[in-house]
């Protein structure tokens, strides 16, 4: 049997073991996303370097993030056979649809829809760039090649590339070290030069081709002093990221506990789930400790709270992390409902959103709850509307929405 085939089979069973340890079970989508991250003979935690796409990096964090080749263009918008777009509001909107008329210069509906698709792709490119940069806890390094024509003053990047979104930043910082007679190409991230070449005071350097093959190139003392990377402090243990990770892990464990036999307090299995979740975050040791303790506190409160146990208990027509979507302002928007079920005693359909937040120092609980309700009232209303449109919900069935706060053991219904 060839090595690639052995590798693929080993990767599959390695992912199954990871899913079993994390309590995920046989989740086909999770397995598909995880297969490319497994290396034979090593675990994910043993490998300090991860290579992945922007989409797969969403929700993860790393000390250092390197984003190379930002000058490469994304696939251009093709002239598809059909183009469509939901136009207008949800109440007074309609579907615009047109076939390719092969007239690229006409002011046709198809060309308008094709232009609209290009704008959407451009916004998606900005979103992905933001996702990539914000994965870094300490430093993000962006690199690519910008071109400066012979008759131009500014560096340019290919249209449709992420580097093109940063053109203003490139030109504000660009001061090439030496100029070749041919068209110049500058690396956005290069920070090497030798002692014989003039130096620039910015982050962009340009070397002639004969110097690129030379060995022992080092920064001169005056440049080394300015180019030295100052250590960035570790993520603060009470930062927004720590709170967000606490919420993600707690939500995941509440989903795993829902409908199962509930322990009286967090047991070894729950503690292992927390540790498995922390391995995906790349937090510093002290921040991990804070998140672990906070998650244990929230889960302990939930399991010791009669209301919390009732929410997680077995109910008719129950769903956890229910994903729904609808068209809003011409775009498909997704929502996830933490917990919904039918109360057989009252006949109410409950929609419950978990909130791991807690009152501020010296903030009365009533004020805290009122603040949270005001913030999430519209979101809960949308959840109720989405559920009301499902065929499984009877038309006359009353829907009650609420926020559950494990930190204070309170279930607050929406007025």
N, C-alpha and C positions, 0 to 999 in steps of 0.2 A: 504494500500500500504506500502511495506517495506521501511525502511529508505534508503538502498542502491539505490533503484529505484528512490525515491524522490531526492536523492543527485545527481544522474546522470542527471535527468531532470533539476534540478536547475542549475547544472553546464553548461548544454547546453545553457539555456537561459541567464545565466550570460555571457557566451562567446559571444553570439549574441549582448548583450548590449555593451560589450567592443568593438566589431567590429564596431558597429554603431557609438559609440563615436569617434573612431579613424578614421572613414571614410573608413574602409577596405571593407565593404560590405559583401556579402555572398561568402566568400572564403573558400571552403571546406578544403583545405590543412591547412590553418591558423587555422580553428576551430579544426581540429584534433590534431594539435600540442598544442593548448591552453587548451583543455579540462582538462588535468591532473593537470593544475596549478591553478584551481579555487577552493576555499573553500567556502562553503555556508555561507552567511552572512558577508563575508569579501571581500575586493577588493585586488588585487595583491599588491597595494602600502601599504596596512595596515599590511601585514605580513612581518616581517623583515627577516624571514628565508625561503629560497627556497630550495627545494630538487629536483634535476633533473639530467639527464644523461649528460655525456660529450657532446654528440651531440646536445642536446637542449640548452646547455650553450653557444654554439658558438655565438659570437657577443655580449654577455652580459657581464656586469662587476659588481663586488661586492667588498665591503670593505674587507671581509674575506672569504676565500674559504677553506673548509675542504674536503679532499679527503681520506676517510677511506678505510681500507681493500685492500690496493694495492697489497697484497700478493695473492689475489684471481686470478686464471688463467682465461683467456678467453677461449672460446670454441675451442678445438684443430681442426686442419684441418682434415676433414674427406676424405675418399677416395670416391669422387663422381663418378657417372657413367661416366661422361665426364669431361675433363679438356681442356681449350683452352687459347690461349694467342696470341695477335697480336705482331708479331716479326718483327724487322727491322724498317726502316723509313717509312714515309707515301708514299713516291714515290716508294721505292723498298722493300716493306715489304710483309708479308703474314701471314695467320692465321695458327698457330700451334694448332692442335686438336688431342686428343687421348682418347681412351676408357680405362677403368680400366682393366689391364691384370692380376690383382691379384698376381703379382710377385713383392713383396715389395723390394727385394734385387737387382733386375736386373737394369742395366743402360738403362732403357727404356725411351721413350719420355714421357709416362704418369708420371713416377716417377720424371722426370725433371720438368714437369709442376706442379706436386704436391709440389716439393721443392720450385719452383718459387712462388707459392701461399703462402707458409709459410713466405718467405721473404717479400712479400707484406703485409701480416698480421702484421709482426714485425714492418715494417715502419709505418703502420697505428696506431699501439699501441704507438709508439713514438709521432706521431702527436697528438693523443688524450691526452697524458700526457702533452704535450706542451700547448694544448688548455686549459686544466684544470688549470695549474699553471698560465697562463697569464690572467685568468679571474679575478685575485685578484688585487685590487688597493693598498691595504696595506700589506696583509700577506696571504700566502697560507700555510696550515698545511697538510702535507702528512703523513699518518700513515699506518702501516702494521706490520706483524710479520715476522721476519727473524730467521732462525734456524742455530745453530752452533753445528755440530756433536761432539761427544766425541773425535774423533780422528782428528778433523780439527781445524785450526786456524782462519778461516774466516767464517763470517756469510754468509748464502746462502738464496736465495728466489726461489720460484717455477719458473721453466722455463715457459715462456709465460705470466708472470705477469708483471705489471708495476713496481713492486718493484725490479724485476730482472734487470730492466734497470738502477737501482740506486745502484747496488751491490758495486761498487767502493766507492761511497759516504758513504754507510753503514759501510764498513770495515775501511775506513779512520777515521770515527768518533766514532766507537764502542769501548767502554771500560766498560764492565759490572761491576756492583757494587759488586755483590756476585755471586759465581758459585755453582750451585747445581750439585750433582753427575750425575743426569740424563741429557738427551739431553737438551741444553739450548734453550730457545725461548725468544728473546728480542723484545720489542716493539720499533719501530723506532721513535716514537714520545713521549713516556712517559717521564715526567719530575717531578715525585714525588719520594721521599724517606723519611726515617725517620731519627731522629737524632742519632740513635744507629748504623746505617749501615755506612760503609765507603762510601765516595762520589767520584764521577767521575767528571772530568773537562769538559766532552763533553755532547752532547745532549742525550746520551743513558744511561738509568739506568736499573738495574736488581734487583728485589726484590724476596726473597724466598716466597713460597706459604703461609706460616703461617703469613707473614706480610701483605699480600694482604687483609686480612679480618679485619685488625686493623683499628681503627678509629683515627681521629685526626692526620694523617700523614702530616707533614709540612716540608718544606725545612729548613735546618739550615741556620743561618744568612749569613755565608760565601758563601753558594750556592745561597741563595736568591739574593744576590748582583749580582752574575754573570748571574743568570737565569732571571733576571728582563727584561721584554720586553720593549724596548725603544719605545716611541711613534714615529710612522712613519709619516712624513709630508703628508698632503693631496695632492692629485693629482694637479699638477700645471695647472693653467687655460690655459696656452698656450702649453700644452704638445701634443704629437702626438695623444694620445687617444682622446683628446678633438677635434682635427681637424678631426679625423676619424669619430667620432660620429656626428659632424656637417655635414659631407658629407653624411652619411647614412640617417639622417633625411631629409636633403634637397633633396636628390635623391628621397626618398619616396614621399615627397609632390609634387615634380615636376611630378612624375608618376600619382598621384591622380588628378593633375590639367590638365594634357594633354587631349586635345579634349573636355574639358568642357568650360562652360561660365567663362571667366577669369575676376576676379575683377581688379579694377585699382590699388589696393594695398592690402597687406595682411589683410584679414578681420578676424572676430572673429573665423570663422571656421578654417582658416589656423593657427591661433595662438593656437587654441585648439589642432590641429594636432601636433604642435611642443611640447606642454606640454605633450601630450600622449606619444610621442616618448621619451621624457626625462625621463619619469617614468620607462622606461625599462633599464636605464643606471646605476643607483646607483651612480651618480656623486655627488660631494659635492655641496653645495648650490651656492658657488661663481662660480664654473665651469659650473653649470647649467645656471646661468645667462649669462655667456659669450656665451655658445652655443646658447641659445635662441636669444640673440641679434644678433649674427652672422647669424643664420638662417633667421631671419627677414630681415636683411640687404641684404642677397643674394636673397631672394624671392622678396623683394621690388625692387631690381635692375632688376630682370628678368621680373616682371610685368610692370615695367616702360620703358622697352627696347623694341622697335619695333621688333628687331630680336628675342628676347626672346619670345615675344607673338606669332611671326610667327612660331617658333619651336614648341610651345605648342598648336598651333591652329589645327583646323580640316583639315586633308589631306587624300587623298586616300591611301589605303594600309598602314595604320599607325600602329605602334607597339611601346609600351613602356616597358622597362625592358624585352626585348626579350631574352629568354634563349636558347642558341644553344650549341652544343657539337660536337667534332670530335676526332678521334684517333690520338694521337701524341706520337711517340716513344713507341708504344705498350700500351699506357695508354689512357683512356677516359678523356678528358679535357673539362671542361665547360666554357662558356663565357656568359656574359650578355651585350646586347646592350641597352644603355640608351634610345635612341630614333631613330627610322627609319621611313621614309615615302616617298611617291612618290610626287614630285613637279609637279603638273599638268601643270604649265606654261612652265617649261623648259624640263620636261621629265626625270629629274635626280632623281635617288634614293639616298636619303640622309641617312648617318649614322653619328649620332652625339653623342659624349660622353661628359657628363657634368663633369666639373672640378671646384671644390670649392676652389682651391688654388688661391693665389694672389701673385703679385710681392713682392720680398724682399724689405727691406728698401733701398731707393735710386736706386733700380734696374729699368732701362728703360723698358717700356712695351714691346718693340720689343725684347729685350734680354730675357725677361720672356717668351714670346710666343715661341721664337725659342727653348728655353730650354725645355719647355713642349712638343712641337712638336717632338723634338728629342727623348724624353723619351717615348712617346706613339705612335710613328710612326708604329712600328711593330704590336702593339696591334690593331690599326685601320686597318692595312693591313689584319690582320687575320679576323677582323669583315667583311671586304669587301669580302674576300674569302668565308666565311661562307654564307653570303647572296647570293653570286653569285651561290652557289650550290643549293639554294632553287628553287623549281619549280615555285614559285609565282613570281620570278624575271625573266624577259624576257632576253634571251641571249644578245640582242643588247643594253640592258638598261645600261646607264652609271651610275656608283656608285661614289658618292662624299663623302669623309669622312672629319669630322671636329671636333674640340674641342670647346665647348662653356663655357666661363668663366663668370658666373654671377657677380663676384667681380668687373670686369672691363667692363662688357657689350660688350664683343667681341666674335664673331664667327670666329675662325681661321681654314680655310680649309687646308687640308694636301697637300703639294706641289706634 
